[in-house]
Amino acid sequence: AYDIRTKEGKFLSENLGWGPAVDKDRVVWMDNHVGDIGNEIYLYDLKKDIKTRITVDSFDQEYPDISGRYVVWADYRHGPWNLDIYMYDLKTEEIAQITTAPGNQTKPRISGNTIVWHDFRDGTGSADIFMYDIKTKEETRLTNDAISQGYPVVSGDKIAWQDNTNDGATDVVLYD
């Protein structure tokens, strides 16, 4: 992590850390320590100078993101072709499973109380974009096309993603 104000850098990972995300004074990443079977999710609080291992199991966890008190990631604990989205609440220190659909739900991103991801639940090989509201606990399907949409990002009330439905050309779509 590099602090622009102090111009100081700090190594947070001891081994194979990758896929970092940052929100204010907190950094999350996936890390594969020697002896671990798969990637685990870690959090580093720069203010408190504390590193916390969020996940502890023998399956891979990937693609972490953080916003405020929530950390999200894709989790292999239900098998290699059934990735699900999980969330850790820093305030309650509890892990919650967000998705339970068949197929892979992956590449989650979070902003405030909104989680987005691309989802292969239909078994067609094409992904659609889904959203989850943490407050209402409601999941919403944002796309339903035969051609893939993927790599969603969210900031406040804006969601954007890569869309391949325009005659094979890749476009970026904004959902407002």
C-alpha distance (Angstrom), angle and dihedral (degrees) to the residues before:
residue distance angle dihedral
A1 . . .
Y2 3.78 . .
D3 3.79 122.8 .
I4 3.81 109.6 -148.2
R5 3.82 92.5 -161.5
T6 3.83 97.0 52.5
K7 3.83 95.5 27.9
E8 3.79 89.0 -133.7
G9 3.77 127.8 135.7
K10 3.79 129.5 -156.8
F11 3.80 132.5 -169.7
L12 3.80 108.3 -128.6
S13 3.80 100.6 175.8
E14 3.78 124.1 64.4
N15 3.79 98.9 -162.8
L16 3.77 133.7 -1.2
G17 3.79 102.1 -3.8
W18 3.79 118.0 163.2
G19 3.81 144.1 148.8
P20 3.83 98.7 50.0
A21 3.78 125.0 -172.2
V22 3.80 125.6 -174.2
D23 3.79 136.1 -157.5
K24 3.81 116.0 180.0
D25 3.84 105.8 -59.5
R26 3.81 97.5 -7.2
V27 3.80 129.1 85.8
V28 3.81 126.6 -171.0
W29 3.81 128.3 -170.4
M30 3.78 143.3 155.0
D31 3.78 117.4 -104.7
N32 3.79 135.4 -175.7
H33 3.80 108.4 -154.8
V34 3.78 120.6 -164.3
G35 3.79 107.0 -87.5
D36 3.80 94.8 23.8
I37 3.78 116.1 115.6
G38 3.80 95.6 -144.4
N39 3.78 145.9 1.8
E40 3.79 117.1 -62.3
I41 3.82 129.2 -163.7
Y42 3.80 118.5 -112.9
L43 3.80 133.0 -171.9
Y44 3.78 126.8 -157.7
D45 3.80 119.9 -164.5
L46 3.81 106.1 -155.2
K47 3.83 94.4 -166.0
K48 3.79 94.2 52.1
D49 3.83 94.4 33.0
I50 3.83 89.6 -132.5
K51 3.81 128.5 140.4
T52 3.83 116.3 -156.3
R53 3.79 128.9 -170.9
I54 3.81 104.4 -139.9
T55 3.81 99.8 -174.7
V56 3.79 126.9 43.9
D57 3.78 115.3 179.7
S58 3.79 141.4 98.5
F59 3.81 97.3 -98.9
D60 3.79 130.1 84.2
Q61 3.77 121.7 -96.9
E62 3.80 116.4 -167.4
Y63 3.81 146.6 175.3
P64 3.82 101.1 30.5
D65 3.77 122.6 -168.2
I66 3.81 132.3 179.3
S67 3.78 137.1 -154.2
G68 3.79 122.9 168.1
R69 3.78 109.4 -48.6
Y70 3.83 96.2 -11.2
V71 3.80 132.5 87.0
V72 3.83 119.6 -173.1
W73 3.81 132.6 -171.2
A74 3.81 144.4 158.9
D75 3.81 113.0 -100.4
Y76 3.84 132.0 -158.1
R77 3.83 96.7 -162.8
H78 3.84 91.4 114.7
G79 3.80 94.9 51.8
P80 3.80 140.4 -70.2
W81 3.83 95.1 -76.3
N82 3.78 96.1 41.7
L83 3.80 108.8 64.9
D84 3.80 113.0 172.7
I85 3.79 133.0 -168.2
Y86 3.81 116.9 -112.9
M87 3.80 132.1 -174.2
Y88 3.80 133.0 -154.7
D89 3.80 119.2 -155.3
L90 3.82 109.7 -147.9
K91 3.81 91.2 -160.5
T92 3.82 97.9 52.9
E93 3.85 95.6 24.8
E94 3.81 89.0 -134.4
I95 3.81 129.7 137.1
A96 3.81 118.0 -140.7
Q97 3.79 129.2 -170.1
I98 3.82 107.9 -129.5
T99 3.83 101.2 -176.5
T100 3.80 129.8 39.4
A101 3.82 101.1 167.0
P102 3.81 121.0 123.9
G103 3.79 118.4 -98.9
N104 3.78 126.7 30.5
Q105 3.77 125.5 -37.6
T106 3.80 106.9 -175.9
K107 3.82 150.2 150.8
P108 3.83 95.6 48.5
R109 3.79 122.3 -169.2
I110 3.79 127.4 -172.2
S111 3.79 138.2 -159.7
G112 3.79 119.9 173.6
N113 3.81 106.7 -45.4
T114 3.83 96.0 -17.8
I115 3.81 124.2 96.8
V116 3.82 120.9 -174.5
W117 3.82 130.4 -175.6
H118 3.78 143.0 157.4
D119 3.76 114.9 -102.5
F120 3.80 135.5 -156.8
R121 3.85 97.4 -174.6
D122 3.82 94.5 127.8
G123 3.80 93.5 66.1
T124 3.82 92.4 -132.0
G125 3.80 95.3 115.6
S126 3.81 90.2 -115.2
A127 3.78 121.4 107.0
D128 3.79 128.5 -135.9
I129 3.79 129.2 -164.3
F130 3.80 120.9 -108.2
M131 3.80 133.2 -176.6
Y132 3.81 131.8 -156.9
D133 3.81 125.9 -160.9
I134 3.82 109.5 -148.2
K135 3.83 93.6 -158.9
T136 3.81 97.3 50.4
K137 3.84 95.3 28.6
E138 3.81 88.1 -135.1
E139 3.79 124.3 145.5
T140 3.82 118.1 -150.9
R141 3.78 127.9 -167.9
L142 3.82 108.4 -138.6
T143 3.83 99.0 -177.1
N144 3.80 135.0 28.2
D145 3.79 108.9 -180.0
A146 3.80 135.8 138.4
I147 3.81 89.9 -127.5
S148 3.81 121.2 65.5
Q149 3.75 129.5 -93.3
G150 3.78 116.8 -172.9
Y151 3.78 152.4 154.2
P152 3.81 97.9 53.6
V153 3.80 121.7 -168.6
V154 3.78 128.5 -168.5
S155 3.80 134.9 -160.7
G156 3.78 119.5 172.5
D157 3.81 106.7 -47.7
K158 3.83 95.5 -18.3
I159 3.82 124.0 95.8
A160 3.80 124.7 -177.1
W161 3.81 132.1 179.8
Q162 3.77 144.9 169.9
D163 3.81 111.7 -93.6
N164 3.82 127.0 -165.4
T165 3.83 99.9 -178.3
N166 3.84 97.2 99.7
D167 3.83 101.9 93.3
G168 3.80 91.8 -61.3
A169 3.80 94.4 -53.3
T170 3.78 117.4 126.4
D171 3.79 114.3 -121.7
V172 3.78 135.7 173.9
V173 3.81 115.3 -123.2
L174 3.81 126.0 -160.9
Y175 3.80 119.3 -150.6
D176 3.79 111.2 -160.5
